[in-house]
Structure formats: C-alpha cells, structure tokens
Amino acid sequence: MFTERTPICLTLAGMNKDVLLLTQALAFAARAHCNQRRKGPAQEPYINHLIEVMDILAAATGAEDTELLVAGLLHDTLEDCDVGEADLTAQFGERVNRMVRQNTDDMSLPKAERKARRIAAMLEKPADSRMVKLADVISNMRAVASSPPAGWTQDRKLAYLADCRALRAAARGTHTKLEEMFDHTAYTVEAVLSGKIDGEPAGLEEHHLDHRIGDQVHKVYLANTRIETFDTALVERFAKAIAETFPTVVVQEAHGFYDGVMRPILIARFRAGEPDEVVSLAQRLCLAFHQRFIGIEVGGRYIRVHSDDTG
C-alpha cells in the first residue's frame, strides 16, 4: 500500500487551500509513478503525461475546479501503482477517488474487452469523469504522433486514433472547449501520421534519448523479475534473441539487488545506431522472457522498459 512518507501540515495561516491540494497531488503522483516512463522511444518520465493531462483540463476549464485537476494528475494511480482507494479518499476526498476509479481499467481483462468497456462506460460516467478521460486521450494522441510505442506500425497508430474518436463520440456533449481541443488534436495527429503536415506541429515535438553520431555500446539487463535460476540454455536464448537485431553481442552473468532481493541477472552489451531500436528490443524481450520490465542503458542513462503500451 502506498503511504505518505511525511505528514503534510495544513494549518499554515493564509495558505491557499487549492494550491496546497495541487502540490500534495503533484508530490503524491511523483512518488507513486517514480519508476515509470512513457512507452515510446523518448521514454519521458510518466509524470510528464500526468501533468499534461492536468494542464489540458486547466486550459479547457480555466482551472476553476481544483479537484478535477487533481483527478487528472492521479488518474492512473489505482491502475498502475500500489495505491488503494482508501489512500486517495483519505488524502484527496471521495470525489477525486470516484473520478480516478471511474477511469481505471480492470487489467485482468483482455485488451479488446477493456477497450469495449471503456467506450460503454463513457455513456454512464458523470461529466467530470468523462472530462478526465478526454484529457487523458488528448495527451495519448499527442504521444502517438511524437513518440509512439516501439513497434507500432502506421496501421496500429491510425487504429488507435480511431479508438480515441470512438471514445470522443461516446462522450459527446461533455464539455464544449475540451471537445474542441480533442477534435483539433485528432485532426492534427492524423495529418502528421498521414504525411499531410511536414514534421511535427507545436506541442508534438519529440525528445529522444541522447545519442551521438556513430554506433554506441548499449546495455540491456534481463532483470529476472520472476527470480529464476538461469541455465546455459536460457543464457544462449537471450543472446540469440538480441543477435536477431544486433549480430554481435556479449552476455555477462551477474547479480542484481532490487525490491529487497538479490537475484541473478544477465547483462548484454552490443552496438546499435538508434536508441529507438534498443527500446523496441527491450519490449520484445519483456514478452519473450516473461519479465515485468527490461533494463536498458543508453547514453549512460538507465531506464526500465515495460512490455505494455499506450492504453
């Protein structure tokens, strides 16, 4: 269960309660999502997405509803973090908890069923919860144009855009300004994907991991999230899986300590031209070796890459 590290004092005279609530939510979200990044090659800290959702809601509404902005910041905490509804209710109130809960997928269901339920739920949720989802989808559409999940084909991107528009149709009449922002974003993203706009319009810029001209030596860590014993056959399979993309690879057996447990790990070193290729490889390795995440080191920066993608 996610708990506060230090108590927060709310008794300062003259302190703006709305500002306090937002700063508490920012700190809460930053801690809850501290090890998460977005799934595209840019690998932005996940908190960037949450702040963008809050910013979209603020721009659409004039920032008149602080609890709505807080729900935008926290909309993924129940789904992606070790946070319970009791935590949210105790710190941010029942309304914030309700908006977050109503935008939380049941991750035990197949992806197709989750998508269908998401659309059906838009017809039943209160307007404030629909607004949070619309802002979330606007942010996700921007990401698909600027830094899509590794391995997404053009057809996959356009299919995702169609799914977003289905959500928008189900939410029709929710909030005029927010729906206008959605429509403008969808139009712009489609134009970028189809090549009607050269480059990327303002707000959709991509910021890749640092890399220089020529091949760098990158590292991939098989983190052994299932705490298994590695045999020679698995080490060879790991090397061959990487060699399918990068023909020359060196694999080293080592030990790593995280989540309070010492475990055997594998470290692979190889040359690659683009960080995007390393991210894509890591996502494939997650699936092939049934790992929660694969660690990568690109340009001296360590990042955890997960197998899932933009929902």
Summary of the structure (lengths in Angstrom):
residues: 311
radius of gyration: 21.0
end to end distance: 23.9
largest distance: 65.8
contacts: 924
relative contact order: 0.11
helix: 50%
strand: 14%
